[in-house]
Every structure is written in C-alpha cells, then in structure tokens.
C-alpha cells in the first residue's frame, strides 16, 4: 500500500511547481530535490526522460538546467489535470 500525500502536501508541491515554471533558477536546492523526488515516485506516469532528470536532480540539484527544472515542474502541474 502506498502512502498518498495529503491535500496540503499536494497543494504545496503544485505551488512549488508553478514557481519553478516561472522562475526555475529561483528554487532552492531543497525545493528542486522535493520536486525531483515527487516525479521519481511517479513510476507509471512520468516519462523515461523525466525519470532521468529527476534522478539527476536528486543527486546534483545545482547541476540541472532551467529547462530540466521546468520539465519536472510541468509534470507536476500536469498531474492535476490528468487526475
């Protein structure tokens, strides 16, 4: 059984993702890691490329580009419409 995030946790993640879409390089290291971990957990929903970016961001959040951060954030914001 998987633990589902609470509504508050989901809302927080979507706010981070919205911030990351607008200004990806303003996200703090911990915020990038949180988004990456969230995307990495999405086994069936995230694409292979998104998984690769997420793993890279988890290990080296300062080494990901703005476009890569935006790709992860786009995945998170897209979840809301997919569900």
Residue frames as qw, qx, qy, qz and C-alpha x, y, z in Angstrom:
[[0.000, 0.889, 0.457, 0.000, 0.00, 0.00, 0.00],
 [0.435, 0.307, -0.012, 0.847, 1.43, 3.36, -0.99],
 [0.172, -0.606, -0.427, 0.649, 1.10, 6.43, 1.13],
 [0.260, 0.727, 0.410, 0.485, -0.82, 9.15, -0.65],
 [0.252, 0.074, -0.230, 0.937, 0.24, 12.71, 0.05],
 [0.027, 0.625, 0.605, -0.493, -2.19, 14.87, 1.95],
 [0.309, 0.842, 0.393, 0.204, -4.12, 17.61, 0.22],
 [0.206, -0.950, 0.128, 0.199, -1.87, 20.22, 1.84],
 [0.564, -0.391, 0.563, 0.461, 1.26, 18.42, 0.63],
 [0.524, 0.449, 0.602, 0.403, -0.11, 18.19, -2.91],
 [0.111, 0.966, 0.230, 0.047, -1.04, 21.87, -2.85],
 [0.382, -0.799, 0.317, 0.340, 2.45, 22.81, -1.65],
 [0.597, -0.081, 0.632, 0.487, 4.04, 20.71, -4.41],
 [0.403, 0.686, 0.515, 0.318, 1.86, 22.38, -7.04],
 [0.081, -0.990, -0.020, 0.117, 2.79, 25.83, -5.73],
 [0.500, -0.554, 0.495, 0.446, 6.49, 24.91, -5.94],
 [0.563, 0.247, 0.655, 0.440, 5.98, 23.64, -9.47],
 [0.240, 0.900, 0.343, 0.122, 4.19, 26.82, -10.52],
 [0.261, -0.900, 0.230, 0.263, 7.06, 28.86, -9.08],
 [0.580, -0.300, 0.621, 0.435, 9.54, 26.62, -10.90],
 [0.537, 0.558, 0.553, 0.309, 7.79, 27.05, -14.23],
 [0.118, 0.983, 0.119, 0.070, 8.03, 30.84, -13.96],
 [0.030, 0.864, -0.469, 0.179, 11.48, 31.19, -12.36],
 [0.957, -0.033, -0.284, 0.041, 13.24, 27.80, -12.28],
 [0.593, 0.305, -0.433, 0.606, 16.58, 29.07, -11.04],
 [0.255, -0.554, 0.276, -0.743, 14.96, 30.80, -8.04],
 [0.893, -0.331, -0.227, -0.205, 14.01, 27.45, -6.50],
 [0.346, -0.703, 0.598, -0.170, 16.16, 26.49, -3.55],
 [0.229, 0.356, -0.903, -0.075, 18.18, 23.29, -3.62],
 [0.254, 0.079, 0.876, -0.402, 15.76, 21.54, -1.25],
 [0.589, 0.455, 0.228, -0.628, 12.80, 22.55, -3.39],
 [0.510, 0.498, -0.588, -0.381, 14.39, 21.10, -6.54],
 [0.068, 0.190, -0.970, 0.139, 15.10, 17.87, -4.66],
 [0.430, 0.234, 0.664, -0.565, 11.50, 17.70, -3.39],
 [0.645, 0.511, -0.083, -0.562, 10.11, 18.10, -6.91],
 [0.385, 0.453, -0.782, -0.187, 12.59, 15.55, -8.27],
 [0.133, -0.066, 0.940, -0.307, 11.66, 13.02, -5.59],
 [0.571, 0.357, 0.410, -0.615, 7.99, 13.54, -6.34],
 [0.634, 0.535, -0.340, -0.443, 8.50, 12.92, -10.06],
 [0.192, 0.390, -0.901, 0.003, 10.76, 9.92, -9.40],
 [0.362, 0.060, 0.821, -0.438, 7.94, 8.28, -7.42],
 [0.659, 0.451, 0.105, -0.593, 5.57, 8.58, -10.39],
 [0.462, -0.213, 0.815, 0.277, 6.58, 5.22, -11.85],
 [0.445, 0.426, 0.758, 0.213, 3.80, 4.85, -14.40],
 [0.209, 0.906, 0.341, -0.136, 3.07, 8.47, -15.11],
 [0.105, -0.844, 0.331, 0.409, 6.48, 10.08, -15.65],
 [0.797, 0.575, -0.184, -0.026, 8.29, 9.53, -18.93],
 [0.896, -0.047, -0.077, 0.435, 11.75, 8.00, -19.12],
 [0.371, 0.539, -0.083, 0.752, 13.27, 11.41, -19.74],
 [0.407, -0.739, 0.038, -0.536, 11.51, 12.86, -16.71],
 [0.906, -0.414, -0.046, 0.077, 12.81, 9.99, -14.58],
 [0.749, 0.209, -0.089, 0.623, 16.36, 10.63, -15.78],
 [0.066, 0.655, -0.077, 0.749, 16.10, 14.35, -14.99],
 [0.664, -0.663, -0.035, -0.343, 14.58, 13.57, -11.59],
 [0.918, -0.233, -0.088, 0.309, 17.42, 11.19, -10.67],
 [0.535, 0.391, -0.079, 0.745, 19.99, 13.76, -11.83],
 [0.189, -0.702, 0.018, -0.687, 18.30, 16.50, -9.80],
 [0.813, -0.562, -0.115, -0.099, 18.12, 14.32, -6.68],
 [0.858, -0.158, -0.039, 0.487, 21.87, 13.74, -6.77],
 [0.408, -0.107, 0.089, 0.902, 23.00, 17.14, -8.05],
 [0.149, 0.811, 0.544, -0.157, 20.25, 19.77, -7.84],
 [0.061, -0.809, 0.140, 0.568, 22.61, 22.57, -8.78],
 [0.277, -0.261, 0.731, 0.566, 23.66, 20.73, -11.94],
 [0.358, 0.538, 0.752, 0.132, 20.26, 20.72, -13.64],
 [0.132, 0.152, 0.290, 0.935, 19.40, 23.36, -16.19],
 [0.344, 0.191, 0.267, -0.880, 16.44, 25.71, -16.03],
 [0.606, 0.141, -0.485, -0.614, 14.78, 23.76, -18.86],
 [0.451, -0.021, -0.888, 0.090, 15.16, 20.49, -16.94],
 [0.040, 0.180, 0.649, -0.738, 13.63, 22.03, -13.82],
 [0.475, 0.209, -0.042, -0.854, 10.76, 23.34, -15.92],
 [0.554, 0.067, -0.749, -0.357, 10.21, 19.86, -17.38],
 [0.271, -0.156, -0.871, 0.379, 9.87, 18.41, -13.88],
 [0.180, 0.257, 0.398, -0.862, 7.57, 21.24, -12.82],
 [0.508, 0.149, -0.388, -0.755, 5.45, 20.79, -15.93],
 [0.450, -0.079, -0.887, -0.070, 5.00, 17.14, -15.00],
 [0.106, -0.256, -0.729, 0.626, 3.83, 18.10, -11.51],
 [0.315, 0.290, 0.134, -0.894, 1.41, 20.75, -12.74],
 [0.481, 0.120, -0.641, -0.587, 0.10, 18.36, -15.41],
 [0.152, -0.107, -0.955, 0.233, -0.87, 15.84, -12.72],
 [0.257, 0.298, 0.484, -0.781, -3.73, 17.99, -11.57],
 [0.559, 0.347, -0.209, -0.723, -5.39, 17.96, -14.98],
 [0.413, 0.205, -0.859, -0.221, -4.68, 14.25, -15.54],
 [0.045, -0.097, -0.914, 0.391, -6.42, 13.08, -12.39]]
